[in-house]
Amino acid sequence: MSLVIGNGPVMTPSRLFYAAMMIFWVCFLSLLALVVTYAPQGGVHLAGLKLFSNTGLIDSLLTAMKAIGIQPTAQSMIFGLLGGLNLAAAGLILFATMFRVLGEEAEQRDARPLAEGAAMCAAAAAAVTMVLGFAGGQAGTLLLLEIAALGGLLLIVLSLTSIPVASDPAADDTALLEDVIADHAASHAAFSAQLATLSRREQAT
């Protein structure tokens, strides 16, 4: 079963599944990056709305860093690092989605390394959050969100199976021609051997 969108290429259900799954994690990671970037600053105003103004998701990490003795400037840098790692993971998984869903076989093979890069960025963000949270005695909501993002990306990496390399038609034709030549040479050698045997028998008689 397949689905044709407009006049574009045929998309199979497996590609649609990958698209839905991976775009979900792109949105999740992007929102997580916005939370850790703007929540410490009191939110951001957009089209008359004040977004990410509640610090409930990052309160535990803020408390942990204050307990450790990290200064406000360093706290901003840490939140910026977490935001950058999550945004990088979102960007990599977005490219992996485009390669896996819209690309040909060669591009689809590149989707898994991109997904692995996104998982490494998520792992780094989760590690930073875990170290600071455990050191400050506060393992809160943000750590759970980072671990959830890491788990989702690892599932994507595991589900992206490597695509076999397509055979080269020119190489196949060359191999076929070599087989024909070899068979012809073998037949010619056998025929020559039979002629030589018959000639020796005639000479002997």
C-alpha positions in Angstrom: 0.0 0.0 0.0 1.3 3.4 -0.9 0.2 7.0 -0.9 0.9 9.5 -3.7 1.0 13.2 -2.6 0.3 15.5 -5.6 2.6 14.7 -8.5 5.5 13.9 -6.2 7.1 10.6 -5.3 5.2 7.7 -3.8 5.5 7.6 -0.1 5.1 4.2 1.6 3.5 4.0 5.1 6.9 3.2 6.6 8.2 6.6 5.4 5.1 8.3 6.8 5.7 6.6 10.1 9.3 7.7 10.2 8.2 11.3 9.3 5.6 11.5 12.1 7.9 9.9 14.7 10.9 12.0 13.9 9.0 15.3 13.5 7.5 14.8 16.9 11.0 14.6 18.4 12.1 17.7 16.4 9.3 19.6 18.0 10.0 18.2 21.4 13.7 19.1 21.3 13.0 22.6 19.8 10.5 23.4 22.6 12.9 22.0 25.2 15.6 24.3 23.8 13.3 27.3 24.0 12.4 26.5 27.6 15.9 26.3 28.9 16.9 29.4 26.9 14.0 31.8 27.7 12.6 30.5 31.0 15.6 31.7 33.0 15.2 35.1 31.4 11.5 35.4 32.5 10.0 34.4 29.2 9.7 36.0 25.8 7.0 38.2 24.3 5.7 37.1 20.9 2.6 38.5 19.1 1.2 39.8 22.4 1.8 36.5 24.2 4.3 35.9 27.0 5.8 32.5 26.4 8.0 30.3 28.6 7.7 32.6 31.6 7.0 29.9 34.1 10.3 28.4 35.5 8.6 25.3 36.9 10.5 23.0 34.5 13.9 24.4 35.4 13.4 25.2 39.1 15.1 22.1 40.3 18.2 22.8 38.1 18.3 26.4 39.3 18.1 25.3 42.9 20.8 22.7 42.3 23.2 25.3 40.8 22.6 27.8 43.6 23.3 25.0 46.1 26.5 24.2 44.4 27.5 27.9 44.4 27.4 28.6 40.6 27.1 32.3 39.9 24.2 33.8 37.8 26.5 34.4 34.8 27.7 30.8 34.8 24.1 29.7 35.2 23.1 31.6 32.1 26.0 30.0 30.2 24.9 26.5 31.3 21.4 27.1 30.2 22.7 28.4 26.9 24.7 25.3 26.5 21.7 23.1 27.2 19.6 25.1 24.7 22.3 24.8 22.1 22.7 21.0 22.5 18.9 20.5 22.3 18.7 22.8 19.3 21.5 21.0 17.6 19.8 17.6 18.2 16.6 19.0 16.8 18.4 20.2 13.6 20.3 16.9 13.1 17.1 14.9 13.5 15.3 17.2 11.1 18.0 16.6 8.4 17.8 12.9 9.2 14.0 13.0 8.6 14.4 14.7 5.2 17.1 12.2 4.2 15.1 9.2 5.4 11.7 10.3 4.1 12.5 12.2 0.9 15.9 10.9 -0.1 17.0 8.2 -2.5 18.9 5.1 -1.3 22.2 6.9 -1.0 20.7 9.7 1.1 18.7 7.3 3.2 21.9 5.7 4.3 23.1 9.0 5.7 20.0 9.3 7.9 21.4 7.0 10.6 24.7 8.9 11.2 22.7 12.2 11.6 20.3 10.5 14.0 23.4 9.2 16.0 24.7 12.8 16.1 21.4 14.0 17.5 21.5 11.3 20.1 25.0 12.3 21.1 23.9 15.9 21.6 20.9 14.8 23.7 23.2 12.5 25.7 25.5 15.5 26.4 22.6 17.7 27.5 21.2 14.9 29.7 24.7 14.3 31.2 25.2 18.0 32.1 21.7 18.1 33.7 22.3 14.9 35.6 25.7 15.9 36.9 24.5 19.3 38.1 21.2 17.9 39.5 22.9 15.1 41.4 25.7 17.4 42.7 23.1 19.9 43.9 20.7 17.2 45.3 17.9 18.2 42.9 17.0 15.7 40.1 13.8 17.3 38.8 11.6 17.6 35.7 14.2 18.9 33.3 16.4 15.8 33.8 13.4 13.6 33.1 12.7 15.5 29.9 16.3 15.3 28.8 16.3 11.5 29.4 13.0 11.1 27.5 14.5 13.0 24.6 17.6 10.8 24.7 15.5 7.6 24.8 13.4 8.7 21.9 16.4 9.5 19.7 18.0 6.1 20.6 14.9 4.4 19.4 15.1 6.3 16.2 18.7 5.2 15.7 17.9 1.6 16.4 15.0 1.7 14.0 17.0 3.2 11.1 18.3 0.0 9.5 21.1 0.3 7.0 19.9 0.3 3.4 21.7 -2.2 1.1 23.9 -0.7 -1.6 22.2 -1.0 -5.0 24.1 -3.0 -7.5 25.8 -1.2 -10.4 24.2 -2.2 -13.7 27.5 -1.5 -15.5 29.4 -3.8 -13.2 26.7 -6.5 -13.6 27.0 -6.3 -17.4 30.8 -6.5 -17.2 30.6 -9.6 -15.0 28.0 -11.2 -17.4 30.3 -10.5 -20.4 33.3 -12.0 -18.6 31.2 -15.2 -17.8 30.2 -15.5 -21.4 33.8 -15.1 -22.6 35.0 -17.7 -20.1 32.3 -20.2 -21.1 33.2 -19.7 -24.7 36.9 -20.1 -24.1 36.2 -23.3 -22.1 34.0 -24.7 -24.9 36.7 -23.8 -27.5 39.4 -25.5 -25.4 37.2 -28.7 -25.0 36.5 -28.8 -28.8 40.2 -28.3 -29.6 41.1 -31.2 -27.2 38.5 -33.4 -28.9 39.9 -32.6 -32.3 43.5 -33.3 -31.2 42.3 -36.7 -29.8 40.6 -37.6 -33.0 43.7 -36.6 -35.0 46.0 -38.8 -32.9 43.6 -41.7 -33.3 43.5 -41.3 -37.1 47.3 -41.1 -37.2 47.6 -44.2 -35.1 45.3 -46.2 -37.4 
